[in-house]
Amino acid sequence: MARSRSSTARLLYTLHSSISASPKSPPSPITALLHLHRHYSAAPSLRVKDDKDPWWKESMEKVRNIGISAHIDSGKTTLTERVLYYTGRIHEIHEVRGKDGVGAKMDSMELEREKGITIQSAATYCTWKDYQVNIIDTPGHVDFTIEVERALRVLDGAILVLCSVGGVQSQSITVDRQMRRYEVPRIAFINKLDRMGADPWRVLNQARKKLRHHSAAVQIPIGLEEDFQGLVDLVQLKAYSFQGSSGEKVVTEDIPADMQAMVSEKRRELIEAVSDVDDQLAELFLSDEPISSADLEAAIRRATIARKFIPVFMGSAFKNKGVQPLLDGVLSYLPCPLEVDNFALDQSKKEEKVKLSGTPAGHMVALAFKLEERQFGQLTYLRIYEGVLKKGDFITNINTGKKIKVSKLGRMHSDSMEDIQEAHAGQIVAVFGLDCASGDTFTDGSVKYTMTSMNVPEPVVSLAVSPVSKDSGKQFSKALNRFQREDPTFRVGLDPESGQTIISGMGELHLEVYVERIKREYKVDATVGKPRVNFRETITQRAEFDYLHKKQSGGQGQYGRVCGYMEPLPEGSETKFEFENLMIGQAIPSNFIPHIEKGFREAANSGSLIGFPVENIRVVLTDGASHAVDSSELAFRLASIYAFRQCYAKCKPVILEPVMLVELKVPTEFQGTVAGDLNRRKGIIVGNDQEGDDSVINALVPLNNMFGYSTSLRSMTQGKGEFTMEYKEHAPVSSDVQTQLINAHKPKTAE
């Protein structure tokens, strides 16, 4: 049958572009055909097919953008290593802690291999059954939570890894909350079924209770712990065993006879769970019609993409079992970029919300979600949401208005980059030489769209750092500037009293890693002060202010009067500071109002109790007075600052301290000792569960009392206890602690 005209045109365009991408010397016809063959094999989108579908449809349907997230030590990086091995991206399996001197591919940083933890999220891509899977492996430690935030912001689907022994842990809850925030469809993978005490059904029930998951198993294990042999697929009704030196051969077998009853029961449970949220399957189920594997698979896909259901897979990444069926599950149940709704804000129409088509046919829109400083400059990770990005294109940074040329375009494989000529919507790429910040939006210049930003938590711990040698000051500043650009939760500031450089972050480990990186990557030895807690101040009652700032010293004087009141903001307010002008008439000319607000904001940066920022405060301006000659912007700014200070004491201010949610897992015999120690640290125990021989204690503890806790816990539990903590909220300190803090602050201010 003759090809249609547009198909032929597409074929010629492919041939032409493959030739023009070659060196300048004219290629032979064979070279041209080879180029065309490469294009065919590399991009399914360019294969000639029915004209009813646009050229990119097949290509985009065969893309999956996924993240792998979990609590620390649940096996995320081990799982990614196996995925890369089975998809042919790497040819040897290396373990996470780098005992063989190599370490996992995705932990490319020397520090990650030493500590056996993931610090930075790393991107890679692989091909599985003709599908391109872009993967981001994220850290599990709460100190690096921003890495998870920014990965989930740009992904279409995710795998939530749960440990079959540890179950749903504190960071599993945090990661799940982040997935909900960005509305990411997900599948769950219960890992480590080979471990002593593995119980996938307990973990599944925990996920339903603690994470409120509407979920059911799509697989059941054949044996557990040392006897873990393989899996039964409840959708296809097949048994799998994993053979070969690295489990690379998946052998399909009949379901063992002694498991038939359990398989029937669990399959019915799966069908019931999906029927609750999928009308098409519910009709078949209620009319008692036989439900085929295809019907069930389609229903699970619909329910998963609609975020109404979470299919649960099982296996052991370390023992090379269950990874290939999990990859099949990613293709079967997680969405392609066309099935996810993404929205942008149109800056030319007062930030009106615009739904992006998500196809290569639209205007080019991309989000810079992660920055990395490399030897040859800044590497920017982009997620393309719409349109096509080609090497050599000029793109516009909507946040800064700058136009930039794309000189180098590539796809990342951990720390190595593979050059490509172009990429389209739905792909994750890396670009060299873009001057931008994390969260900036790029377009082709024809539209002024910005993508919604990601949630950046506030830092809770600060350290004073300074270079040992004065000569290394330049390198020290360079390192801090780079880390600030890369990590939005890492902040650098100057202590106005001591003149020291203060770095702030999400926890002790977070800052410890950056100090170590300054030493290794920039060869700068730094001295570190005692960790300092980021307190806050707030007010507890309303008070009036009426302040006249008047100064006459020859020439033009200063005159400004402000009247009004300050009051606490209601609980749960989104803003931390509000200014409202309720003045009637023109007692103060309107051009001075912004400077009055600026003065109050400036004063709120440093409360008079211990000099920390004041939060949850509303300032209302009701009246004032001005002078025809002596009133100025400066006069009103100063009047506001002095009015704030005068009124602040009358508002009964209190100090707020960061309170951490601490989860401890300790052998039951040490429970009493650990609980007593938490009480001494002014902790409040909010939960206590039993897991086998261990007690799991949840407590709210002030961060100020948690420094050096890991050492204390080890000595109390003979090294058997472990804990994780994450920021919960800022809460008022007790009156005795407030007095202590104020007295400690007085000598500093008196100096």
Steps between C-alpha positions, in 0.01 A plus 500: 500500500638844412602722786294813560654832396563626855668170599737534205567862591582391852735234366679756280520746793661227711749423225577871453547569872718192543725618217512862621599380848803327340841660437519763224642266233215357287407150621474200273152353443598205726601738782169682458309173519699401810403832658140433409521148649640647824215750515254218450646287776564789743169680465185290464323833445642520147378163378243530227159421639134582459453872427214533745756523781754784515866395456580539869212301649664156499829647627333673796283202589823304540657741753481464879645761737527342843663564835603246762436629854492348848617514860878484550647149451191354330704402193428778243852520356539120504173474305615763246831312457307181412270688260804640316657153484192321364437775242860475378611847613775354720675165464593427861311533828681692777377536856401826665766526768775470243675210674645399164643849457247584226162561665156533339488682165246756625710591807770675297623731779794371703322595825192296398713190448677544832188561708283253307221757464361701209562874538403637159220379278647352182333466160540223245303339221469147368299298250270217603290318239525793251396752766731782611500526880650816655584431865593731787646326806436721804653512852310349793653711776270781617789751490500476119122528464528778236653242261179296529280814466659610174505151351130443572418846361605392149409129495189333361507196729691353793597177673459515878740243646405350838714267709325170578660501848497872591159562341362853468758722672508873569665598172263271305219722634686820400574371147139388457384847609730654236357268234148612596607868486610464137214257415738226384345160415703226666558130541643348818783245519543298820873424500731272703271194509816290555567661840424344839161622625369593153121535504355668187138472619577695818665771286200508265264552797730772638489680163121488509483634857795741528512627139125462433584309180221331310725213397521127439772255403538415130755230591547253784837352603588133471664445840651766725832580672759230408235304306401790272492332156297722268164666442149427379347767274134541603408685179648259242467194732859387441788411731848648448837375618827686447798299383854568384792644696324838536135400465498613136295202373132531588344154473120481471347197672163366613369616835603249774207275591524579872455873426184479282260582787707800615535629141119482451440684827757774434386546137142547616625754758683684218192501273278628786747780583521616135120463450447748786664774291445388138145488360580282198651222711224539762236421231678177405555407864140564608354311202724201591656496154847345467771766529785452256861604564463776238186640671670502839823654366309779321296574813812515723661739249196732495472502881876553555522792254191655664688467836215294647696176538859390572606156372749328731794303356742283697856370480857528618723735298813382683426134416405594137138388529190688388668790318399408143128459584519837680635655177209340313271658759653844431412460130156351568372726778688831514403783262681622191551882478179539293288357784607756761356852527759775540418865555697821448431861603468750215698808612350712221148435636548566873618145575194336349520120530560334161481127431797387292436263210807296603577424132792590272255695283467792745733784601821391676454516879756346739572519874852510648453279804859424604841663459844344530839664476731297277861539391393684183223716648144476628294199397124565501244218508191588296163327479341590166124537541409611147662549161843399369844613619789480251871554539578854377151636583460832682279471808372766741519485880156639591607574860791726395405591142843387368536329162749211498636268230490124564858408416507148645204268550518154652337219694643410840613159614594570866812720470561442127328691220413372152463767230176521303386735222141558616243401760125541519220533755499234771879462509754588771822649361808686618639823354840660555553873537151619599517786748198437721378405847323182608129535411540737199278445193632510141293548184572562131409867560153483338318458834555637850422190703650409837457161664374496858789491745588214735456501876827598675507427875662753735846411643504402869869473595784751462879474534770764509775415248822675404802399290810406702733694271426858387638420150222251427221757553429528126458122454289487819259765365489327161401169668224662710359687198493182295328293771240774550412497130477121495301451822213736593496368861867594552527867604802719569492818710713727716454534876484880542632477858795264460567552128514119455372318191191299599382204292148365555343172390260217575706314761843418642578245225397747227749763622768242580487379138542855365796573730658174383434591134670841548804310625505238222382691194660838573795392718396747776528401866223666700449539874147434619321658797236334718171433318250778562124460497291733286259639758216735408302758696130580491240707686207369705269800531391817326649840589471854361784717374519877449848622420624840381847514348617861505853621443623855440869567457531788256382474141219258414382306805326165532132469588274196495224374726345152482202369700340156502525163667686167484333163556580129461390335174239222535635144526574332169556825307697454180695824543734575790468879480205711388475875457166674449422864437159587654563875504214718384593822321840635409660561840808331352556539123459164323856503361634456857288190581739244334789647707295464820444131413870463420590645842272258685632202299858609573426528873335153498828347376640530851281472811612670820496181714793309346541666159329233286236574231143568616231282341119476488448874544251741344569874496204732431548870425196708603625860514804723489627845417741655256676833447499685169878554506659267755320173417704257291526130415779462756302681774203264464723191477673598826164587663377146417814334640479693830120449522551124463765490774288712736186292447669156490551473878129578562398208272636241751758344263609138534787297353421213262734205456509231230340179624598174329294187446739226614441131420708254700531126455659333805500148646217472754740449795633857453157663457481636858851652489438666161157635603651644823775670298241651262313646801824658625537657156147649542362263236133401480439136404209492251507133398641164605466184288643153527671344197625152583771542767528874436312799636424785260468829687375822338575820690499877454831639628646853485789502251716691751501187720582255218862589420733202538201270555630221274798444737274496810257257335781262406633491856149452648413211266840330456506627142169331410273807493438716194307821449388743230367849549332763287383855558142522627433863602620800697335498846526737803776419750426462872536815716821377670666429162385842375666670800821301442512593131435870570773507769746327266420757228552806727882478528528483118293815450684681781842441331 
